[in-house]
Amino acid sequence: MNKLTRKTHDEIIEKFPWAAELNLAEEVNKEEGYFYDLPKWQFGIGRMKLIHDMFQNMSKYFESINQNPEVTVYEVKDVFGFLRVDLFSIHQSIYSIKEQYEMLSEVTCSECGDSGTLRMMKSGPMVLCELCHYERLF
């Protein structure tokens, strides 16, 4: 099992402020208030590391072309056990980075970051390594 340091939603957004999810309901209903708040990410250490690394690679891309980040993140979510990121950018390379990390989430334990496989749990599908799967069973 990897010894990863837990990255929180707030720490990631503090480091990459451009990656804060755009709350469309808040934008549309500024005067009336909005009907929901986007929840903070409730992912395991392994998944949070993937998100952090994805945003770090996006940031490095923009540094390499000497531009400020031009990305709008709409939502970071778990869909049937895999990481999915809804975003918009005029830079095609950003989509390649996003797709790379979404594919990595399909083989990376969401809890510890080791190699994992999709497993059906009571709470729904999750990508877990053998050890994390065993720990969740007992």
C-alpha positions in Angstrom: 0.0 0.0 0.0 1.3 3.5 -0.9 1.8 6.0 1.8 0.1 9.0 0.2 -0.5 12.3 2.0 -4.2 13.2 2.0 -5.0 16.2 -0.2 -8.2 18.0 0.6 -10.5 19.8 -1.8 -9.6 23.1 -0.2 -5.8 22.4 -0.6 -6.2 21.6 -4.2 -8.3 24.6 -5.0 -5.9 26.9 -3.0 -3.0 25.6 -5.2 -5.0 25.7 -8.4 -7.7 28.4 -8.0 -8.6 28.2 -11.6 -9.8 24.6 -11.0 -12.6 25.6 -8.7 -15.9 24.3 -10.0 -18.1 26.8 -11.6 -21.4 26.8 -9.8 -23.9 27.4 -12.7 -26.9 27.7 -10.4 -25.1 30.5 -8.5 -24.2 32.3 -11.7 -27.7 32.2 -13.1 -29.5 33.1 -9.8 -27.3 35.7 -8.3 -30.2 37.9 -7.1 -32.6 35.1 -6.2 -30.1 32.8 -4.5 -29.5 29.3 -5.8 -31.0 25.9 -5.2 -27.9 23.9 -4.4 -24.3 24.1 -3.5 -21.7 21.9 -5.2 -20.5 19.4 -2.6 -16.8 19.2 -1.7 -15.1 16.2 -3.2 -15.5 13.1 -1.0 -12.9 10.9 -2.6 -10.3 8.6 -1.1 -6.6 9.5 -0.9 -5.8 7.8 -4.2 -8.5 9.6 -6.1 -7.6 13.0 -4.6 -4.0 12.4 -5.7 -5.1 11.7 -9.3 -7.1 15.0 -9.3 -4.2 16.9 -7.8 -1.8 15.5 -10.4 -4.2 16.1 -13.2 -4.5 19.8 -12.3 -0.7 20.0 -11.8 -0.1 18.7 -15.3 -2.7 21.1 -16.7 -0.9 23.9 -14.9 2.5 22.8 -16.3 1.0 22.8 -19.8 0.0 26.4 -19.5 3.4 27.3 -18.0 5.0 25.7 -21.0 3.1 27.9 -23.5 3.5 30.9 -21.2 -0.2 31.5 -20.6 -2.6 31.8 -17.7 -4.8 28.7 -17.2 -7.8 28.8 -19.5 -10.0 26.1 -18.1 -13.5 26.2 -16.7 -14.2 23.2 -14.4 -17.9 22.4 -14.2 -17.8 19.2 -12.1 -15.5 16.6 -10.7 -17.4 13.4 -9.9 -17.5 9.7 -9.6 -19.4 7.9 -12.3 -19.9 4.1 -11.8 -16.6 4.0 -9.9 -14.5 6.1 -12.2 -13.3 9.7 -12.1 -15.1 12.0 -14.5 -14.3 15.7 -15.0 -16.6 18.0 -16.9 -14.7 21.0 -18.1 -14.2 23.5 -21.0 -11.0 24.8 -22.5 -10.0 26.1 -25.9 -6.8 24.1 -25.6 -7.1 20.5 -26.9 -4.1 19.4 -24.8 -6.2 19.9 -21.6 -8.7 17.4 -22.8 -5.9 14.9 -23.5 -4.7 15.4 -19.9 -8.2 15.0 -18.5 -8.8 11.8 -20.5 -5.4 10.4 -19.4 -6.4 10.8 -15.7 -9.9 9.5 -16.2 -8.4 6.3 -17.7 -5.9 6.1 -14.8 -8.8 6.2 -12.4 -10.1 3.0 -14.0 -7.0 1.1 -12.8 -6.0 3.0 -9.6 -7.3 2.3 -6.2 -9.4 5.2 -5.1 -8.4 4.7 -1.5 -4.7 4.2 -1.5 -3.5 4.9 -5.1 -2.1 1.4 -5.8 -3.2 -0.7 -8.8 -6.8 -1.6 -8.5 -9.8 -3.1 -10.3 -13.5 -2.3 -10.4 -15.4 -4.0 -7.6 -19.0 -4.0 -6.7 -19.6 -2.8 -3.2 -22.7 -2.1 -1.2 -22.3 1.6 -1.8 -21.8 1.1 -5.5 -18.9 0.3 -7.9 -15.4 1.3 -6.7 -11.9 0.8 -8.0 -10.0 -0.9 -5.2 -6.8 -2.8 -4.7 -6.9 -6.2 -2.9 -6.0 -4.8 0.5 -8.5 -1.9 0.4 -11.2 -4.2 -0.9 -10.5 -6.7 1.9 -10.5 -3.8 4.6 -13.9 -2.6 3.3 -15.4 -6.1 3.5 -14.5 -6.5 7.2 
